[in-house]
Amino acid sequence: MNFSFNPNRIANASAWRLLPNGWDFVAFPLIICLIAMGAIGFHETMAPIATLKTQVISLDPASLPEYAMRTTLRMLAAMVASLVFTLVYGTLAAKSRRASMVLVPILDILQSVPVLGYISFTVTFFLALFPGRVLGAELAAIFAIFTSQAWNMTFSFYQSLRTVPRDLDEVSRGFHLTPWQRFWKLDVPFSMPGLIWNMMMSMSGGWFFVVASEAITVGNNTITLPGIGAYLAQAISDKNLHAVGWVILAMTVVILAYDQLLFRPLVAWADKFRMETTSSGNAPESWLLDLIRRTRLIHRVLVPMGRIFANAARIPLRLPSLGGVRFSMPRRLKPSRIGDIVWGSLVILLTVYVIYRVVTYVRTGVTLDEVGHVFVLGLITLLRVALLILLSTLLWVPVGVLIGLRPALAEKIQPLAQFLAAFPANLLFPVFVIVIVRFHLNPDIWLSPLIVLGTQWYILFNVIAGASAYPNDYREVAANFRIHGWQWWRKVMLPGIFPYYITGAITASGGAWNASIVAEFVQWGDTRVVAHGLGAYIAQTTAAGDFPKIILGIAMMSLFVTLFNRTLWRPLYAYAENKLRLD
């Protein structure tokens, strides 16, 4: 036999492996389309802002593909910003005990404060930052969408970091991983299942802000950005039901597109981060991920890029401790008592100063009786929100577990759930107004479903994430010990999904408070239906332009949300961290 070495044959084989195969020719058009979308979007954002005044929003359905592309690019840009914010803010809140004293309450407030109330200030800032360019208005719209995406992602990441199994934590310390290595090798992978499902919810929740973010009013000037939100606003203004139908169809197509091209591959890819020693029986699949793996040229380009990121995660980078932040503090070391006192004093002084400034401003147009009245309205909205969150829990926890434990079912339900979560609640306002007025129904009862119409999905998505991440080992043990029925729920599944449920309930609760502003004060044409509550108070004072009362309403809502989270959700969070870790 001849075993002679032939360098020409090896060179020819290497050259052959660099040639594209049939799967490359299928994937190339998708990549070219994505590059073209980005290039067109960048070119249009750098145009002079005067071009927006000459562009009139057309209700012609032929304009919807371009509008859909512009809106999708804004939502993806906001998603990237939300992801960066989540990784930085969530890490600081989870790793630093002193920073969490400030960051976690701020996060509670941010998710409840109506962003649309101060969007005019952010618009002015971004327009001044890039004068005479569309980029300023685009950044203002992206920021508004960002505020609807970032909070639940940050809560999910924070919850994951706080519930990392102790045995994995000890292993990372045993290998002497630096904080940088631990972050990329343990923290981020462990958080991936829950974070990806919350990214889906964030994309869906962003549709609520698209209408307001694409039609911006600054003083007497109105800046309208081409997009689905502006198209919908124009259709509602003209009461064009055919155009509203085209919007729903366009939204459906866009949601299906980013589900198949983004989230389905991410869910299938993140399945490898499940914490288990036995393989999952039914792993999620993605045709796009399979397509990329079958390509030759694209795969050879992506593999070196993956290695670059992997090597960057292995760099033994030691981050310095800044401002009392300890990224990797051994358990045996106790924090400085003096440092805690100084830091706590600074936080209290800052809080007192902010309260003093708010009270000083509110006193100029609000009496003490008005404060008591607003407090009572807050109690009414609190009761409404608590009851609706309870009903949503009873409905969606069993459904979420059913979907999360069956990847094949999750693949079918996933786009439907995203569409329902993205469905703009204001499209249902005419139905509620007409029915309530026609049958003389009580607005305090029948407007309540609008509060959780868009926020109940936070519970569903997080429960699905928890059930999807539940270790297959534990399920097999429960089956071997013949644990069934209520005992299975009480001993096996509910403890496993509880941290994820708390994250969903917190974000759903905060979103419900925010949604009460539009749900307790509904208007269609000249007909108004108003329910008693803090949300209706803020909506009415905003319409009247009474700024002291607006500040009072927002401050009262922030107070209720913070106290509600501190008295209910935070103790449950602590219980999940200490008792229900999957160790």
N, C-alpha and C positions, 0 to 999 in steps of 0.2 A: 504493500500500500504506500501511496505517495503522500507524505505529510508536509510537503514543501510549503514554505511561507510565500504568499502572493500579496504584496502590498497593493497592487492595482485592484484586486478584488475587494480588499477592505476599504479602499478609497471609494470604489464604486458603490459599495453598500452604504457608506456614510452619506454619500451624495444622494443616494436613493431615499434614505430616511429623511432628508431635508425637503424632498418634494412633497407637495400636498396630495392628500388622497381625496376620495369622493366626499367624505364627511367634512373636509376643509371647505370644499366648494359650497356645501350647505350652510356652514357657519359663517363664511365670509360676508354674505349679504347682511346678516344680522349685525355684524361688527361695523360694516360700512354705514348702515342706517344709524347706529348709535353715534358714530363719529360725525355724521352729517347733522344729526339733531343738535349735538353740542356745538358744532361750528355755526349753524344757523342761529341758535339761541345766543351765542356770544356776540355775533355780528349785530343782532337786533338790540341787545342791551347796551351796546356802545353808540347807538344812534342818538342824535339830538332829541331832547325831550319835546321839542316842538312838533315832532312827527306824530306824537300821541294825540295832539289836538286835531290833526288832519285825518286820523284814522277813526272812523265811526264804526261802532260795533254792529256788525251785520247779523241779522237773524236768519240769513241764508244757511241752510244745513251744509252747503259746500264749504263754508268757512270753518266748520267745527274741527276738521283734522288739524288745521294750523293752530287753532285755539287750544285743542287738546295737547298738542306738542308743547306749547308754551307753558301751560299749567303744569304738565308733568315735569318739565325741567325745573320749575320753581319748587315743586314738592320734593323732587330728588335732591336739590341743593339744600333745602331745609332739612331733609333727612340726614345728609352728611354733617351739617352743622349740629344737629341734635345728637348724632352719634359721638362727635368730638366732645360736646358739652357733657354728655352722659359719662364718658370714660373719665373725664377730669373731675367733674363735680361729684359724681358718685363715689369715686375713689377717696377724695378728700373727706367726704361725709362719713364713709365707712371706716377709714383707717385712722382718722384723727378724732379722738374723743372730744377735744376742745373745739375743733372746727365743726363737729356735728352739732354742738350746742347752738350754733348760729345757722349753719347751712340747712339742717333739716327743717327747723321752723320756717325759714325763708322759702324752702321748697313747698311746704304746706300752703303758704300764703300765695305763692306765684301760681299754683295750679287752680286757685279759687278766684283770684282777682280777675275781673273782666278786662282782658287785654284790649278789647275794642274801645275801652274807655280812654286809654292813653295812647292809642295808635297814632293820633294826630301829632303827638310830640316826637315819636320815633320817625314818622314820615318827614317832619321838618328837619330832623337831624340827618337822615340819610340824603335828603335832597340837597342840604347844605354841604354834605361831604363830597358829593359829586355834582356840582352845579351844572345845569344845562345838559345833563345826560340822562338817558332812560335808566341807566344803571342805578341811580339813587332810588327811583321809584321801585325798581325790581328788588333791590335789597330790602326796602320797606315791606314789600309784599312777602318776601321770603322770611323776614323776621316775624311777621304776623303768623305765618304758617308754622314756623319754628316753635312759637309759643304753644301751639296745639299738639306738638309732637314730642317735645323734650321731656316733659315732666313725668309721664308714665314710664318712659324708657329709663330715666334716671332712678325712679323708685324701684324698677325691676332690677337694675344693676346693683343698686344699694342693697336690696334684699338678698341678692345672690352672694355678694361679698360678705354679708353678715352671717350667712348660713353655710359657708364652706365647711364640709365635713372635717372634723378635728383630725382624723387619721391622715387625710391628705395634707392638712396644714403641718402636721408633725413630719410627714415625709419631705415636704419642701424645706423644712428647717434642717432635717437630717442631711439633705443634699447641699446645705449651705447656699441656697439660692439667694441671690440679691433681690431687693424689692422689685427691680425692673424685670428680672427673670421670672419671679413668682407671679407678677402681674400678667405676663403673656403666657406662661406655662400652666398656671392654675386658675387665677381669678377670671380671666376673660373666657377660657374654654368652659369653665363650670357655669358661667352666666349665659352662655350662648343660646340654649333652648328658650329660656324665658325672654331673653332680649330680642330674639328674632320675632317671636309672636307679638311682643309689644311694639316692634317696628311696624308690623302689619297693622296693628291697631292705630298707630300714629299716622300712617299714611291714610287710613280711612278717616280718622278724626280730622285730618287736615282739610278735608273737603268742606267742613263747616265754616272754616275761615277763608276759603277761597273767594267767596262772594264779596266779603268785606275787604279783603286784601287787594283785589284787582280793581276795585272802584274806590279810589282814595280822594278824600276831600280835605284840602288845606286852605283855610280861609274861604274865599269866594271861588276858588279854583277847584275843579274836579279833574283828577288824573285817572283815566281809565286804561288799564293794561289789557291787551288782547288775551283772552283766555276763556275757559269754560265758565268761571265764576262771573266774569263780566257779561257773558252771553246769557247766563241764567238771570242775573240782575235786570238786564234789559227785557228779557222775556216776562218776568214778573211785573215789571213796571208797565209793559204794554198789555198785560193780561193775555199773553199769547200762549194758549195751552198746547198748540202744535209744537212751538219752539221748546216748551218745557219737556215735552215727550222726546224731542231730539236730544235734549241735554241728558236725560236719563239713559238713552241709548248710548250716547258718547261716553258717559261715565262708566257704563257697563263694559264697553269695549276696552277702555283704558285700564280698569281694574283687572279684567281678565288678562290684559297684556302684561302688566307689571307683576301679577301673580305668577304667570308662567315663566317670565323672563328674569324675575328677581327673587321673589319669596319662595317659590317652589324649589329652585336650586339651593337656596340658603337652608331651608328646612331639611332637605336631603343631606346636604353637606354637614350640618350641625348634628346629625344623628350620631356621628362618631364620638361626640363629646358626652354621650350618655354615661352616667356613672354606674357601670355594671361589669361583671366578669363574664357573663354569658351573652351571646349575641341576641339581638332582638328578633323575634319571630317574623314580624312584618315590618321591614325597614321602609321608610318613605322613599319614593322614587321621583326622579325628575328627568324628563326627556332631554332637556337642555344640558343638564350635567352629564348625562350619558353621551350626548352628542359631542361635547367638548372633550371628554375622555377618549372618544374614538378617533378624534382628529389626529393628524400627524404633525403638521407644521405648527398649528396653533398650540397644541399640547407641548411641543418642544420649546415654544416661546414662553408659555406660562410656567413650566416647571422651574427654569432658572429664576424667574421672578419670585416664585414661592420659596425657593431656597434662600434668596436674599432676605426676605422677611423673616424666615426661620432663623437665619444666622444673626439678624439684628436682635431677635428676641433672646438669643443666648449671650449677648454681650453682658459681661459682669459689671453693669453700671450701678453704682451706688449713689442713690439720690440723697442730697443733703436734707437735714431736718430744718424746715423753715417755719418760723412762727409757732413752734410747739407742735408741728405736725410730725408724727412718727409713723413712717410707712411700714416699718417692721419692728415692732417693740416686743421683746421677749415677755412671756407671761409672768416671769418671776420678778420683773422690775416694776415697782410702783411709781406712778407719776408724781411729779413734784407737787407737794401740797401748796407751797407758796405760789407756784406758777398757776395752779388751779384758782386760787383766790384772786390773783391779779387778773387773770383772763375773765373769770366770772364777773368781777367788778366792772371791767371794761364793757362787757356785754350788757350788764344791767344799766350802766350809765348811758350807753348808746340807745338802748330801748326806751329809757325814760325821756331822753332828749327827743326821740322821734314822736313819742306819745305827746309830749309837751307841744311840739310844733303842730301836730294834727289838732289837738284840742284848741290851741290858740286860733288856728284858722277856722275851725268849725264854729267856734263861739260867735264869730262875726255874723252868722246868719241862722243859728240854730238855738232854740231854747232847751231847757232841761226837760220839759214835757215832751218835746220832739224826740229827744234821746230815748226816753222811756217808751215812747210809741214805736220807735224803730227797733228797740230791743224786743218788744212783744212780737213784731213782725218777723224778727229773726227766729224767735222760738217757733212760730208757725211754719216757717220754711224748714227749720231743723226737723220738726216732726214729719213733715212731708218727705224730706230727703231720707231720713232714717227708715221710714216705712217702705219707701220704694226700693231702697237698697236691700232691705230684708226680703221683699218679694222677688227681686231679681236674683238674690242668692238662692232662694228655694227653687227657682226655675232653672237657672243656668249652671249651677254646680253639678247636678246629675248629668245634664246634657254635655257639659264640658268634659267630664270624666269619660262618658261614653265615646265622645269623638277622639279624645286624646289617647285612649288605649287602643284605638283602631286606626292605624296610619292610612289604610286604604279608604276608610270613611272620611278621615280628615282631609285627604286630597280632594274629595268631592265637595265637602262642606266648606272648605277654606275660601274659595272665591265667593260663594254665596254669603258667608259671614262678613267678608270684607265689603261686599256691596251693601248689605244691610247696615253695617256700621258707618259707611260713607254716605248713606242716603240723607240728603239735607232735610232737617226737620222742618224748615220753613216752607217746604213744598206741601206739608200737611196742614199748615195753618188755615187755609180756606175750609178744609173739611171740618176741622174742630170748631171754627167760628160758626159755620152754617148750622152744624148739628146742635151746638149749645144754644144758639139763638132760636132755632126752629122749635126745639122741644123744651125750652126754658130750663135747661140743666144748670146745676150749681158749678160755676167755674172753679171753685176751690177744690172740687173733686175731679172734674173732667178735664181740666188743664194739666193735672199732675202727671199723666203719662208722658207728656212732652218733655218733662225734666229728665227722665231716664231713657228716652227714646234713643239717644246717641251715646249715653254713658254706660248703659248696662253691658255693652259689649266688652268693656274693660274686664269685667268679671269673667265672661265667657272665654276670652282670649287667654287670660292668665291661668285659668283652670285647665284649659287645653294644654298650655305650656307645661304646667305642673304634672299633669297626667302623662304627657309625652316623655318628660324627663324622668318619670318614676322608674327606678331600676327594675329590670326584668327579673333579676335574682329574687327580689322580695316578692314579686308576683308568683314566681314558681314555688317559693317556700309556703306562701299562703295557700296555694292550690294543693301542695303536698300534705299540709295539715288540715285540709278540708275546711278552711275558713270561708264561710259564705254569708250571704244576707247582711243584716244590720251589723253583725260582728265584723264582717269584712270592711264595711264602710267606717266603722268606729275605730278599729284597730289597725287597719292597713292603709286604706286610700285617703281618708280625711286627714290623718297626720302627715301623709306624704305631700299632699297638695296645699296644706294650710298656709305655708309661707307665700306661695304664689297667689292664693286667694286673698290674703291680706293686702298684697300689692295691688291686685285688681280692685278690691273694695275701697282702698284709700283713693286711688285715682278716679274711680267711679263716683265716690262721694264728692271729691273736689270738683269734678266735672259737672255733677248734678247741681252744686251750688252756683257754678258759673252759668249753667243752662237755665237756671230759674229766672234769670234776667229776661230771657226771651220767651220762656214758657209761661210765666205768670202775667205777662202783658202781651196779648196777641192781637194783631190788627190785620184786617184784610179789607182794603178799600177804606171806606169811612166807618166801618164797623169795628169796635174795640170790645174785647172781652178781657176783664181784669180779675185776677184772683188776689186774695189777701196774702201778703208775704213780702220778704225783704227784696226778692228779685224784682217784683212789680214796683216797689218803692224806688229802686235804683233806676229802672227803666223810665219811670215817669219823671223823676227829677232830672235825668239826663236829657229827656225830650224838652223839659222846661229850661235847661241850661242853668240850674241852681247848683253852683259848684260846691258851696259848703255842705249842702245836703247830699250831693253825690259823694263827697269825701266821707261824710258820716256813714252813708250806706256801705261803701266799700270797706271802711275801717271796721264796721260792725260785722260784715261778712267775714273778713279776715280773722277777727277775734273768735267768731263762732267756729270757723273751720279749724283754727289752731287748737282751741280748747277741746273740740270734739275729737281731733286726732290724738291729742295728748291724753285724754281720759279713756279712750276706747282703743284706737288702733295701735298706738305706741306700746301699751302693755301687752297687747296681743302679738305685736312684732317681737317684743322681748321674750315672750313665752315660746314663740316659734324658734327663736335663736337658741334658747337654752334647752328646750325640751324635745323639739321635733326635728333636730338635725338628722340627716341620713348618714350617721357615723358607722 
